[in-house]
Amino acid sequence: MGISCIKRKLFFHNKLSPSVKEIKKDLINFYPPPITETDLSAEEQEIVHHIKNKTTKKNINNTTRTRCYLDYFKQFPEIHWAFLGHMVSRNGGWNMTDLKGDLLSKLLSVEEQNNFFTFLERGNWLIFQDVYPQLLLYQESIKRKNNLFHLLPVIGVSMFMEIIWNHFWEHGDEYLLSIALVINEQSYLEKRVIQNPHYQNTVIDTLEFKLQDFLSLNQILFPYTNGKEIKIIGQTIHHFASLHDRILLGIRLYKVLFEGENSPDFFKWASQHPHTGSRRDYWPQLFNDINESTPGKVFKRRTKNCRLKPGSHRIYSPKLKYAWKNVEHEEAEKGDWYSKWNVVSYLEKDTQKVDGDILDEYCETLERLELAILAKETIL
C-alpha cells in the first residue's frame, strides 16, 4: 500500500470511529490544572523519583535503551510499542555504526560522521527519556492496581498522552496506544531535533543528508529467521524531515511487525540475538564486527545481490561500544508539542496490508554505496 493511499485514508474520511471520537472529545474538553511535584503526596513523589532515576540509569547509549524496550515488552506484551521501539532502535544503532563501518566512512569526513552520530544519538536519547517514564508509570499503575497517569505532566509528558493512557487503561486498545505513541514521539522530536537550527545546519540541510535520502539509506529493517535462513523485511522513508511521513512510516512499521504472517518470528529472532549495534547481528555472512580489510588497499566492489563476490572479505560493521563513546546529554527542551486535536486522524485504523518487501532495495543500496566510493576515489 502506497503512502498516498494512507494519506487519503487519514485525511479525507468524513467519519471518526467511536474510540477516536471519544479521544477527540476528551482532548477538546481537557483543561488540567498545572501540577508540580510539590502538589503530590509523599507516595506519588517517591514514584516520580523512582521513575526519573531508573530512566536516567538506563538511558546510557543505544544498546542499553534497545535492551530496555525488549525487556519491557517481555513483561508487558500488551504494550506493542515497546517491541516496535526495540526494533526501530536496533536500526538506529546500525545507522550509528555504519558511520564507522567500511562504506560510509569512505564517503563522509570525520566531522560529518560526528555530526550524523550526534543527530542520531540525540533523537534516540530524547525518545527514551520521554517514552520510558510512560512505560514505567504504566508498570506502577498495574502493580498498584490504580491509574497513575495524572502524574505524566510532572515527568514532562504531553497532555495528549495522558488522554491516551487513560483511554488505554479503560479500553485496552493496543493498536490505538501504539500509534498514539508513534505520533507522540515523532512530534516530540520535531522541534527538539528536526527543526533545531543546529541539526538543520549540520545534518538536515547538508548535501550528505540529501545524498542519504537519494541512496535510500533511511531503510528500517526487521530481521527474522525462516528455518535456518535469515530474512529481512521492512520499510523505507525518503523524507525523514517530514513529520507526516515519519508518522506514516511508524504506522506501516507497526503493521509489518504485528499484523503480518511473520509477527512471531520477529520476536523470536530479537530474543535470540542481543543487540550490539553491528549488522553482523542479523547477517554474519555479509557483515563482520572485525575489520577484515587490508589498510591502504584499493577499494573494490564486493557485493552483488547481497552476496559477497568470490574472494571478497565481509563488510566491516563494528559494535557500538567500539564505534562511539557514551554521550553526556543536555537536559531535554521543555514544552508540550500538542496543540490541535486533528492529530487523532492518524489513529483511525486502516485494514489494508503493508508490503514489507525490502531486500532487493537494500541490496541495491549497498551496491550504489560501493559505486559512490569508487566514483569518489576516481575523482580524487
Secondary structure, DSSP 8 states (H G I E B T S, - for coil): --HHHHHHHHHS-S---HHHHHHHHHHHH-------GGGS-HHHHHHHHHHHHHHHHH-SSHHHHHHHHHHHHHH-TT-HHHHHHHHHHHHHHHHHHHTTSTTGGGTS-HHHHHHHHHHHHHHHHHHHHHHHHHHHHHHHHHHHTS--GGGGGGGT--HHHHHHHHHHHHH--HHHHHHHHHHHHHHHHIIIIIT-HHHIIIIITSHHHHHHHHTT--EEEEEEEETTEEEEEEEE-S-TT-HHHHHHHHHHHHHHHHHSTTHHHHHHHHHHS---S-GGGT-TTTEESS----TT------EETTEE-TT---EE---HHHH-----------------GGGGGGGS---S------HHHHHHHHHHHHHHHHHHHHH-
